[in-house]
Amino acid sequence: MNEQRLYRALDALLPHKDGLFRHFQKVYGELFGTTYDLLLYDITSTYFEGLCEANPQARRGYSRDKRPDCLQVCIALVVTPEGLPLAYEVFDGNRTD
């Protein structure tokens, strides 16, 4: 397996992301007795080195990595208090918290 093959597989999963996370939520509840009374939400960013011409979401914004010279995207993550991921979303790099 190589990197490109993994990326293609992830691209194929993307249209099913919402259904997969609903399934994870159900399974987490069954396996771990997880309740969803409290959910944690965090947003972070990751930067790119290079032009990023193929990524329309790569923008300049507040850099948590102290790299204002690089384009970035923002990633939001929702997890249970135990740290089990329930959902994520990728936003334009210039999105504010």
HELIX and SHEET records of a PDB file:
HELIX    1   1 GLU A    3  LEU A   13  1                                  11    
HELIX    2   2 LEU A   14  HIS A   16  5                                   3    
HELIX    3   3 LYS A   17  PHE A   32  1                                  16    
SHEET    1   A 3 LEU A  40  PHE A  48  0                                        
SHEET    2   A 3 LEU A  71  VAL A  79 -1                                        
SHEET    3   A 3 PRO A  85  ASP A  92 -1                                        
END                                                                             
